[in-house]
Amino acid sequence: MKRKAWFLRLTALLAAATVCWLADDAQLGTWKLNEAKSKIGAGAVKNTTVVYEASGDSVKVTVDGVGSDGENLA
C-alpha cells in the first residue's frame, strides 16, 4: 500500500512540474480582437492585433489597431 501511495504522489508531482514548465510562455504569441464578441463602444480605439514576443529577458509588445477616426495605428 505504501508503494502505491508513493507512486501516486510522485506521478502527481511530475505532472504538476510538467504543467508549470510548459506554461512559462502561455501569454506570448499573437492575440486578435474578435469584433463580433467585443463590447467596445463605437468611436473607441480598437487594438485589432497585439503581438507579445520574448526579447532577451524582457517582452516586446507590438500593437496594431484602428483609431476613433478610422485611421490605422502603428
C-alpha positions in Angstrom: 0.0 0.0 0.0 2.8 2.4 0.8 4.5 1.7 -2.5 1.2 2.6 -4.4 0.8 5.8 -2.4 4.4 6.8 -3.1 4.0 6.2 -6.8 0.8 8.3 -6.9 2.4 11.2 -5.1 5.4 11.0 -7.5 3.2 10.9 -10.5 1.2 13.9 -9.3 4.4 15.9 -8.6 5.8 15.2 -12.1 2.5 16.1 -13.7 2.4 19.4 -11.8 6.0 20.2 -12.7 5.4 19.5 -16.4 2.4 21.8 -16.4 4.4 24.6 -14.8 7.3 24.1 -17.2 5.0 24.2 -20.3 3.0 27.2 -19.0 6.0 29.6 -18.9 5.2 31.3 -22.2 1.5 30.9 -22.2 0.9 34.7 -22.8 3.4 35.0 -25.6 2.0 35.0 -29.2 -0.4 36.9 -31.4 -3.8 38.0 -30.0 -6.5 39.2 -32.3 -9.7 41.1 -31.5 -12.9 39.3 -32.2 -15.1 42.2 -33.0 -18.3 40.1 -33.1 -17.8 39.3 -29.4 -16.3 42.6 -28.4 -18.1 45.1 -26.2 -16.0 48.0 -27.3 -18.3 51.0 -28.0 -18.4 52.9 -31.3 -15.8 55.6 -31.7 -13.3 53.9 -29.3 -9.7 52.9 -30.3 -9.6 49.2 -31.2 -6.4 47.2 -30.8 -7.1 44.7 -33.6 -3.8 42.7 -33.2 -1.4 42.6 -30.3 1.8 40.6 -30.5 3.8 39.5 -27.4 7.3 38.1 -28.1 10.3 37.3 -25.9 13.2 39.7 -26.4 16.1 38.5 -24.2 14.9 38.9 -20.5 12.0 41.1 -21.4 8.8 41.0 -23.5 8.4 43.1 -26.7 4.8 44.2 -27.4 3.6 45.3 -30.8 0.1 46.8 -31.1 -1.8 47.3 -34.4 -5.2 48.9 -34.3 -7.7 51.4 -35.6 -8.2 54.9 -34.1 -11.5 56.5 -33.4 -11.2 58.5 -36.7 -10.8 55.2 -38.7 -7.1 55.5 -39.4 -4.7 52.7 -38.8 -2.4 53.0 -35.7 1.1 51.7 -35.9 
